[in-house]
């Protein structure tokens, strides 16, 4: 099992084994991170990783997983984003007893 040195922003340089580190790569844009729980303060530390760092970590036995960006990022969005006023209006609507009937009467934007 390989010894891996990394830096915790609170504790400085720390040492751990390959079992204590994990790598995640995004299938969509190939961005990657490695993460570990600091052996000193127990906080999870996440750092960006270039491809050569990913290769080195995986070759050392670090756990590897992939993930995808949420599909919602590819959805078409029409209209203006909701505002704080929209949110307050919706909150007031939900406070009324007949909120559902009122909601059905609101014309779409």
TISEKE-865088 format. One record per residue (C-alpha): x, y, z; residue number from 1. Coordinates in nm, 4 decimals, always signed. Each point is the difference from the previous one (the first is absolute). Layout:
<X->X	Y->Y	Z->Z	resi->NUM>
...
END
This chain:
<X->+0.0000	Y->+0.0000	Z->+0.0000	resi->1>
<X->+0.1416	Y->+0.3366	Z->-0.1067	resi->2>
<X->+0.0589	Y->+0.2936	Z->+0.2320	resi->3>
<X->-0.1493	Y->+0.3201	Z->-0.1369	resi->4>
<X->+0.0897	Y->+0.3503	Z->+0.1088	resi->5>
<X->-0.2501	Y->+0.2808	Z->-0.0384	resi->6>
<X->-0.0702	Y->+0.3391	Z->+0.1533	resi->7>
<X->-0.2887	Y->+0.0866	Z->+0.2281	resi->8>
<X->-0.0773	Y->+0.3727	Z->-0.0006	resi->9>
<X->-0.0246	Y->-0.0045	Z->+0.3821	resi->10>
<X->+0.2658	Y->-0.2545	Z->+0.1005	resi->11>
<X->+0.2593	Y->+0.0305	Z->-0.2761	resi->12>
<X->+0.1750	Y->-0.3058	Z->-0.1430	resi->13>
<X->-0.1484	Y->-0.3361	Z->+0.1013	resi->14>
<X->+0.0725	Y->-0.3625	Z->-0.0884	resi->15>
<X->-0.2506	Y->-0.2776	Z->-0.0631	resi->16>
<X->-0.0318	Y->-0.3220	Z->-0.1928	resi->17>
<X->-0.1589	Y->-0.0540	Z->-0.3399	resi->18>
<X->-0.3012	Y->-0.1436	Z->+0.1821	resi->19>
<X->-0.0668	Y->+0.3457	Z->+0.1532	resi->20>
<X->-0.0242	Y->+0.1889	Z->-0.3323	resi->21>
<X->-0.2564	Y->-0.0095	Z->-0.2795	resi->22>
<X->-0.0088	Y->+0.1436	Z->-0.3518	resi->23>
<X->-0.3054	Y->+0.1184	Z->-0.1959	resi->24>
<X->-0.0021	Y->+0.0844	Z->-0.3719	resi->25>
<X->-0.2867	Y->+0.1687	Z->-0.1838	resi->26>
<X->-0.0874	Y->-0.1936	Z->-0.3185	resi->27>
<X->-0.1374	Y->+0.3154	Z->-0.1645	resi->28>
<X->+0.2937	Y->+0.2410	Z->+0.0241	resi->29>
<X->+0.2788	Y->-0.2244	Z->+0.1364	resi->30>
<X->+0.0533	Y->+0.2236	Z->+0.3041	resi->31>
<X->+0.1325	Y->-0.1949	Z->+0.2958	resi->32>
<X->+0.0437	Y->+0.0315	Z->+0.3740	resi->33>
<X->+0.1609	Y->-0.2030	Z->+0.2725	resi->34>
<X->-0.1228	Y->+0.0015	Z->+0.3563	resi->35>
<X->+0.1035	Y->-0.1264	Z->+0.3395	resi->36>
<X->-0.0979	Y->+0.0318	Z->+0.3628	resi->37>
<X->+0.2820	Y->+0.1795	Z->+0.1774	resi->38>
<X->+0.1499	Y->-0.2389	Z->+0.2562	resi->39>
<X->+0.0611	Y->+0.2923	Z->+0.2385	resi->40>
<X->-0.3195	Y->+0.2087	Z->-0.0035	resi->41>
<X->-0.2358	Y->-0.2537	Z->-0.1677	resi->42>
<X->-0.1299	Y->+0.2558	Z->-0.2528	resi->43>
<X->-0.0549	Y->-0.1189	Z->-0.3567	resi->44>
<X->+0.2398	Y->+0.1786	Z->-0.2353	resi->45>
<X->-0.0783	Y->+0.0152	Z->-0.3734	resi->46>
<X->+0.2578	Y->+0.1168	Z->-0.2536	resi->47>
<X->-0.0041	Y->+0.0306	Z->-0.3804	resi->48>
<X->+0.2143	Y->-0.2569	Z->-0.1787	resi->49>
<X->+0.1633	Y->+0.0045	Z->-0.3407	resi->50>
<X->-0.0047	Y->-0.3160	Z->-0.2114	resi->51>
<X->+0.3569	Y->-0.0967	Z->+0.0930	resi->52>
<X->-0.0838	Y->+0.0277	Z->+0.3730	resi->53>
<X->-0.3084	Y->-0.2180	Z->-0.0533	resi->54>
<X->+0.2110	Y->-0.2585	Z->-0.1827	resi->55>
<X->+0.2616	Y->-0.0011	Z->+0.2767	resi->56>
<X->-0.2602	Y->-0.0331	Z->+0.2774	resi->57>
<X->-0.1923	Y->-0.2783	Z->-0.1752	resi->58>
<X->+0.3244	Y->-0.1858	Z->-0.0710	resi->59>
<X->+0.0708	Y->+0.0250	Z->+0.3744	resi->60>
<X->-0.3260	Y->-0.1786	Z->+0.0800	resi->61>
<X->-0.2254	Y->+0.2974	Z->+0.0756	resi->62>
<X->-0.3746	Y->-0.0607	Z->-0.0482	resi->63>
<X->-0.1305	Y->+0.1460	Z->-0.3260	resi->64>
<X->-0.3527	Y->+0.0971	Z->-0.1040	resi->65>
<X->-0.1650	Y->+0.2006	Z->-0.2744	resi->66>
<X->-0.3039	Y->+0.2250	Z->+0.0042	resi->67>
<X->-0.2113	Y->+0.2013	Z->-0.2452	resi->68>
<X->-0.1201	Y->+0.3580	Z->+0.0041	resi->69>
<X->-0.3718	Y->+0.0287	Z->+0.0844	resi->70>
<X->-0.2293	Y->-0.0220	Z->-0.3030	resi->71>
<X->-0.1665	Y->+0.3241	Z->+0.1098	resi->72>
<X->+0.3077	Y->+0.1899	Z->-0.1205	resi->73>
<X->-0.0867	Y->-0.1006	Z->-0.3571	resi->74>
<X->-0.3668	Y->+0.1010	Z->+0.0232	resi->75>
<X->-0.1287	Y->+0.2980	Z->-0.1952	resi->76>
<X->-0.1074	Y->+0.2830	Z->+0.2291	resi->77>
<X->-0.2598	Y->+0.2526	Z->-0.1128	resi->78>
<X->-0.1070	Y->+0.3151	Z->+0.1746	resi->79>
<X->+0.1605	Y->+0.1998	Z->+0.2735	resi->80>
<X->+0.1309	Y->-0.1708	Z->+0.3121	resi->81>
<X->-0.2207	Y->+0.0252	Z->+0.3060	resi->82>
<X->+0.0634	Y->+0.3034	Z->+0.2174	resi->83>
<X->-0.0226	Y->+0.0528	Z->+0.3742	resi->84>
<X->-0.3368	Y->+0.1676	Z->-0.0599	resi->85>
<X->-0.1230	Y->-0.3109	Z->-0.1855	resi->86>
<X->+0.1063	Y->-0.2129	Z->+0.2935	resi->87>
<X->-0.1768	Y->+0.2255	Z->+0.2502	resi->88>
<X->-0.3169	Y->-0.0025	Z->-0.2121	resi->89>
<X->+0.0110	Y->-0.3795	Z->-0.0144	resi->90>
<X->+0.0518	Y->-0.0193	Z->+0.3773	resi->91>
<X->-0.3027	Y->+0.2259	Z->+0.0587	resi->92>
<X->-0.2016	Y->-0.2141	Z->-0.2389	resi->93>
<X->+0.0866	Y->-0.3173	Z->+0.1932	resi->94>
<X->-0.1164	Y->+0.1614	Z->+0.3250	resi->95>
<X->-0.3582	Y->+0.0285	Z->-0.1285	resi->96>
<X->-0.2552	Y->-0.2809	Z->+0.0370	resi->97>
<X->-0.0891	Y->+0.0026	Z->-0.3693	resi->98>
<X->+0.3564	Y->+0.0197	Z->-0.1292	resi->99>
<X->-0.0396	Y->-0.2832	Z->-0.2489	resi->100>
<X->-0.3039	Y->+0.1535	Z->-0.1666	resi->101>
<X->+0.1804	Y->+0.3353	Z->-0.0203	resi->102>
<X->+0.3086	Y->-0.1688	Z->-0.1389	resi->103>
<X->-0.1996	Y->-0.1588	Z->-0.2807	resi->104>
<X->-0.1352	Y->+0.3414	Z->-0.0995	resi->105>
<X->+0.3418	Y->+0.1645	Z->-0.0407	resi->106>
<X->+0.0745	Y->+0.0416	Z->-0.3722	resi->107>
<X->+0.3332	Y->-0.1462	Z->-0.1154	resi->108>
<X->+0.2771	Y->+0.2500	Z->-0.0727	resi->109>
END
